[in-house]
Every structure is written in structure tokens, then in C-alpha cells.
Amino acid sequence: MRYAGPLLSVLIFLYWVGMNSLQVLRQVELGARDRYRTCVTDFLGNDLLRERWLGVYKNNRKVGYTGYVYEKIFAEQDVEIRTTLESRMTVRFLMRDVEIELNGHLLLDGEMRPKQLRLDILVAGKLPLTLTGSQQGDELVLLLRQGATTMGQMSLPRKELFLGDGLAPSLPIAGLRVGDEFEISCFDPLTLGHTSAKVRVVSQEIREIDGFLAEAFQLETRFREITSTSWVTASGELLRQEFGPPFQDYVLRRETRANARRFYKK
């Protein structure tokens, strides 16, 4: 029984990462892959830094937040992209509330292939875990550690990579067109396999979002048999994301960094 606590924590971690996962973005055709890169380039534009902060709500009660910072870095031979992730959330698992903390850094080359990765995870205030990735030839080698102990290792081909933090992929893309489609292969540490997701730009419309009228693209994402709907502006601002069953009670809403970090009251 003395191992029950740590084992439960590991299972909670695997469940969480399985749901939020590292999402390896791989388009089936070269044209679709180039289109994705173009949309990410449009998202960054001429800015050296862009941020995205979202509050996470369940039944209109704030249960967490998630934030991204995207930076352009001028390296010796190319322009690189650095993504910084900060996320705090309380999720319901096995009839109890579990607090999850994520802090991550991802470095991509000019082709948006991963060079370095680090993701620090804290589950229920204990059992700190670290996932690191380093480039070795044409592969990204991933190591999962608890302190000095290596808990797992695997290799992935160096393809487009997105460090996910939500129940479904929310990509840093702009310059969208109705009919755009991206097919995504998601690395799942729970099964050491890949789970497919599909993102489709359904329409462009003017609608009321959280009390304000906005012109936005409606995106539909199919992931793990769950459909989510997102509303994204032409410049790539994610305004709102809703989820289908069994996560229909959850909503992501755009917020400022300060408002997002106010988090929630226990």
C-alpha cells in the first residue's frame, strides 16, 4: 500500500498528459505542411514576441489558466521560434480535484522542427516530473525523469511540433481561409503511440463572443473522439474554445496575462 500514492500520482500525470499531450504537427501532404507553416508565419508577423493567455472555466467557475509566449530568435544560420508555456489547472480525476502545474520551453528551427524541449510537471503539489527533448540527428529524443531517476525514453522523427496544454490543439495560426484543413498526429505518452486530430476552418462570421461582437473564423477540431469549436480572429487571436461531451462544461476564454494569472479561488 505504501506505493499506492505515488502510483496514483503517476497515473494522474499520464492521464493529464494523454489528454493535453505533446502534439506533433504532421500534415499528410507537403502542400498542407507548407500551408501550416505559412499560417504560423502570419501569426508571428513582424513581431518578435506574441502572447496568448486564456482562462479555463468549468460551469462558469474559473478552474485555471494557460499562457503562451512565442518569440522569434535570430540565430547564426536561421530564424528560430521559442515557445514558453505556463499553465495551472484543477481537474476532476477519480472523484477528486487534482491540481496540475505545467511549465515548458520549446525551441524550433526555421522549418518548425524541434531542437530542444523541456516540460516541468507538478501533480497535486508533489511528484515533480520533467520531460526533456534533445535533437539527435533526424530524431528528437525524449526522456521522462523524476528527480535523478529516468522513468521512460523514446524517440520521435523531427517534424513540426506544438507543445499542447489544453483538451484539444489550439494552434498559433493566422491568415486563415475557409476550408483550410490540418491533420495532426499527437504523441501520446500514455500509449507511446500517436493519436490523430483534424482541424478544419468551417466558416468566417460576425458573432457575439463573451458579450462582444467580433469577426472571427470558426475552427472545428476532432481529437480523441471529442469535437471542440474555436473562434479565432484574422490575426490569430483565440477568443474562445468550447468542447463537446464529455468535456462540455469546460470553456477557454481570452484574457490578459494579469487576469489569467489571478487564477481561481479554492
URURGI-V118834 format. One record per residue. N is the residue number from 0. D_FIRST is the distance of its C-alpha to the first C-alpha in whole Angstrom. Layout:
BEGIN
n={N;N}
d_first={D_FIRST;D_FIRST}
END
This chain:
BEGIN
n={0;1;2;3;4;5;6;7;8;9;10;11;12;13;14;15;16;17;18;19;20;21;22;23;24;25;26;27;28;29;30;31;32;33;34;35;36;37;38;39;40;41;42;43;44;45;46;47;48;49;50;51;52;53;54;55;56;57;58;59;60;61;62;63;64;65;66;67;68;69;70;71;72;73;74;75;76;77;78;79;80;81;82;83;84;85;86;87;88;89;90;91;92;93;94;95;96;97;98;99;100;101;102;103;104;105;106;107;108;109;110;111;112;113;114;115;116;117;118;119;120;121;122;123;124;125;126;127;128;129;130;131;132;133;134;135;136;137;138;139;140;141;142;143;144;145;146;147;148;149;150;151;152;153;154;155;156;157;158;159;160;161;162;163;164;165;166;167;168;169;170;171;172;173;174;175;176;177;178;179;180;181;182;183;184;185;186;187;188;189;190;191;192;193;194;195;196;197;198;199;200;201;202;203;204;205;206;207;208;209;210;211;212;213;214;215;216;217;218;219;220;221;222;223;224;225;226;227;228;229;230;231;232;233;234;235;236;237;238;239;240;241;242;243;244;245;246;247;248;249;250;251;252;253;254;255;256;257;258;259;260;261;262;263;264;265}
d_first={0;4;5;5;8;10;10;11;14;15;15;17;19;20;21;23;25;26;27;29;29;32;35;37;41;43;46;47;51;52;54;51;49;52;52;49;50;53;51;49;52;54;50;51;55;56;54;52;49;48;45;43;41;39;38;35;35;34;36;38;35;35;31;32;34;35;38;39;42;44;47;49;50;53;52;54;55;53;52;48;46;43;40;38;35;34;32;29;28;26;25;23;20;18;20;19;21;20;23;24;26;28;31;33;36;38;41;43;47;50;49;46;44;41;41;38;35;32;30;27;24;22;20;19;20;18;17;21;22;25;27;31;33;37;40;40;44;43;39;37;34;31;28;24;23;20;22;24;21;23;21;23;27;30;34;36;40;41;42;43;39;38;35;34;32;33;32;35;37;40;42;45;48;51;55;53;55;55;54;52;49;46;44;40;38;34;32;28;25;23;25;27;30;33;34;37;38;42;44;47;50;51;54;55;56;57;54;53;49;48;51;53;55;55;56;53;52;49;46;44;41;39;36;33;35;35;39;39;43;44;47;48;52;54;53;49;48;45;46;43;41;40;37;37;35;32;32;36;35;34;37;38;41;43;43;45;42;43;42;39;37;38;35;34;33;29}
END
